[in-house]
Amino acid sequence: MSTEQLLKTPLHALHIELGARMVPFAGYDMPVQYPLGVMKEHQHTRDQAGLFDVSHMGQIRLTGANAAKALETLVPVDIIDLPVGMQRYAMFTNETGGILDDLMVANLGNDELFLVVNAACKDQDLAHLRKHIGDQCSIEPLFEERALLALQGPAAVTVLARLAPQVSKMTFMQFAR
């Protein structure tokens, strides 16, 4: 795929401005490293925190009274009893129980689920959802209009708490708006 054909995340221009070396990944022009180099970036993330643009991943909203029940027919995970404000790791399975892809599922409340699927599989995951549960709930891909960031490392909570103090009270697999 040529550079002209690659998709760009909403933060693409910022990556270029900051001197990122860009490479093709899952159909996107993605940053692989910045001027400090991979080892310094890696060590900083291991010691402090690193921010990653993962906007190439697929974000999908499911809504409707049957959204949880419908999704539960496609994953071997309890979605119906997933508490509001929590998320779970799940896998899309085929008719024989084989794994098609993995994903994260968050319960936003008010009959609304938020899914994050892998970049390379997001179109097939969306087609899978539409084929099997599209008549039971609303399926809204948010592939183009949203960025997605991952803040990782031992200082991640401290760093993010400067902007959103409530994160310091969150536990594993919780989320907040």
N, C-alpha and C positions, 0 to 999 in steps of 0.2 A: 504494500500500500504506500503510495507516495505521500509526502508531507502535505500536499494540497488536499488529499482525500481524508486525512486524519481528522477526527473530531477534536474539539478543544473544550476544556473545562471552563467554567466561568472565571477561573483564576489564571488562565493561560497567559494573558498579557502581563500579569504581575510576576509570574515565573520568569518570563523573558526579561522583564525590567530588572529583576534581582540576579540575573546572570546564570540562570539554571541551564544545564545541558539537557536538552530535550531528546526523548527517544520514543519510538512507537510502542504502545502497550495497549492491548485489548481494543485496538481501533482508535486510540486517542494519542495525541502528542503530549506526553507526560514528562515531568522533570525526573531525572535520574540522580542528579547531584547538583550542588551549588559550588561556588568558587572555593570554599574552605576544603572541599573534598569529602569523599565518602567516609573515611575513617574518623575525621573530626565530627561529622554529622552523627555517625553511629555512636561514638563515645559520648557526645553531648546528650543524645537521647537516652543512653543507658545510665548516665550520671544525673541528668536533669530532666529535660523534656524536649520532644521534637514534634513539630506540627507537620502533618502530611495531608496533601490534597488527594482525597479519595473520591472526588466528584464523578469519576468515570463509573463508579458502582451504580447499580440501579436502585432507585427509590420508588416504591409503589405504595399507594394508599388504597386500602380496602374499606368500604363503608357499607353499612346496612345491618339490619337486625340479624341476618344470617351469616355475616362475614366470618365470625370465629368458627361457627359450626361448619361452614363450607370449607374454610382453609384446613380445618382439622382432618378433612377427608383426603388431603394431599400430603400431609406430613405426619410422621409417627410421634407427635408431640402434643401434649395437652394445651390447646389454645383456648378452649371454652372457659377454663378456670384460671387463665393467666390474669393475675391481678392488674388493675389499672396502674400505670406508672412503672411497670416491669416489662422486661423483654426476655425472649428465650432464643436459644440457638435451635435451628430446625433443619430438616433436609426434605426437599421435594423427592418423592419416590415414584417409581413407575408402577405399573400394574402387578409386577412380580416382586416388588419390594426393593428393587435396585435403586441406588441413589442417583438422581439426576443432577442435583446441585444442592449446596447448602445456603442458608439464609439466616437473617435475624428477623424476629417478629416482635414488635412492641405493641402493647395495648394502650391506646391513647384515650380510651373511655368513649362514651357516647356512641357505641357500635362502630368504632373506628380503629383499624389496625394499620401499622406502618411497617413495611417490609424493606429490608436492604438486601439486595441480591448481588451476586458477583458480576463484574463488568462484562466478562467474555460470554456470559450466559444470560444476560438480562433480557434480550429479545426472546430467546426460547422460553425463559421463565414466565415472561408476560404472556406469551402464546399459550403456555401450559395452564396458567391461571384462567385465561379467557375461555379456553376450550372446556375446562372441567368445572369451573364455578362461576363463569361469567353471567349465568342466568340467575344466580343466587345472591349476588352482591355487586356493588359498583367497584370497578377496578380502574384506578387512575394512575397511569405512569407519570412520574415526575422526573423523567430522564434529562430534560433539557433546562428546566427552569430553576434548578437548585444546585448549590454547591454542597459538598460534604467534606468535613474536616475530621481528622483523627489526631488527637493530642495524646502522645504516649510518653511514658517514662515516669520515674519515681516522683518527680516534682509536678506532674500534670495537674493534680488537684490544686496545689498551691498556686500555680500559674493561672488556671482557669477561675479560681475563687476570687481573683482580683476583679474579674468582670461579672461573675455570677456567684456570689457568696454561698448560695444554697448547695452548690456541688460538694462542699466539704461535709455535708450531712448525708450524702447519697451513699448507698451500698452497691455491691456488685450486681450488675444487670438492671439497676434502676435507671430511669431517665426522667428528665424534667424539661419543660419548655423554657 
